Amino acid sequence: MVDPKEMAHRLMGVEETCKYCKFWTVEDQNDSELDVHEGECRRHAPVKPARKDEYGEFPVTHAGMWCGDFVLGKKRRKAGN
């Protein structure tokens, strides 16, 4: 059986991928929608680095990737905002 949210997204023509997720951000908002391929997943806290003198980082993902935490976002946001 198909999840009702997933069915609604399909009817709206939205794929449940990083590109459309509210937790996904991109570095440069000047990129057109078609040119954006990589962004950061902000669903969870930054990943702890291997070395103590480095900062944690958010996972970098491809726009076409997906996971089980998808939440439809309103629009793409710039990283850091």
C-alpha atoms as one frame of an Amber mdcrd trajectory, in Angstrom:
protein
   0.000   0.000   0.000   1.294   3.474  -0.889   1.736   6.032   1.893  -0.827
   8.880   1.537   1.912  11.555   1.726   3.916   9.809  -0.966   0.815   9.571
  -3.158   0.124  13.291  -2.698   3.714  14.102  -3.683   3.390  11.941  -6.787
   0.170  13.698  -7.769   1.901  17.076  -7.364   4.790  15.843  -9.495   7.282
  16.017  -6.610   9.887  13.311  -6.193  10.812  12.477  -2.604  14.461  13.363
  -3.172  16.926  15.678  -1.459  16.211  18.440  -3.975  12.657  18.840  -2.673
  13.307  18.142   1.017  12.981  20.939   3.579  16.198  19.791   5.286  18.350
  20.134   2.147  20.353  23.319   1.486  22.650  24.501  -1.298  25.739  26.682
  -1.184  24.820  29.162  -3.942  21.263  30.410  -4.440  22.280  31.933  -7.774
  22.326  28.450  -9.309  19.251  27.683 -11.373  17.067  24.778 -10.244  18.416
  22.617 -13.075  22.081  23.292 -12.252  21.995  22.296  -8.565  23.466  18.850
  -8.023  24.934  18.882  -4.514  23.811  20.272  -1.195  23.954  19.660   2.534
  21.484  17.604   4.528  20.555  19.534   7.688  18.226  16.883   9.128  20.617
  16.040  11.961  23.549  17.706  13.714  26.881  17.925  11.869  28.934  14.746
  11.679  31.792  14.671  14.188  35.162  14.992  12.466  37.950  12.440  12.863
  40.354  15.064  14.228  39.661  17.288  17.245  40.961  20.440  15.513  38.352
  20.224  12.724  34.750  21.374  12.720  31.860  18.995  12.154  30.232  18.963
   8.743  26.770  18.267   7.439  26.580  15.347   4.990  26.839  16.422   1.342
  24.249  14.722  -0.826  23.231  14.679  -4.476  19.917  16.304  -5.425  18.565
  12.976  -6.688  19.312  10.986  -3.527  16.613  10.005  -1.040  16.193   8.743
   2.506  13.410   7.838   4.908  13.377  11.271   6.591  11.983  13.216   3.616
   9.748  16.196   4.426   8.473  18.319   1.566  10.055  21.762   1.655   8.638
  25.048   0.457  11.730  26.232  -1.407  15.444  25.631  -1.638  17.495  27.492
   0.984  21.065  28.671   0.982  23.411  26.822   3.349  24.082  28.763   6.516
  20.559  30.236   6.691
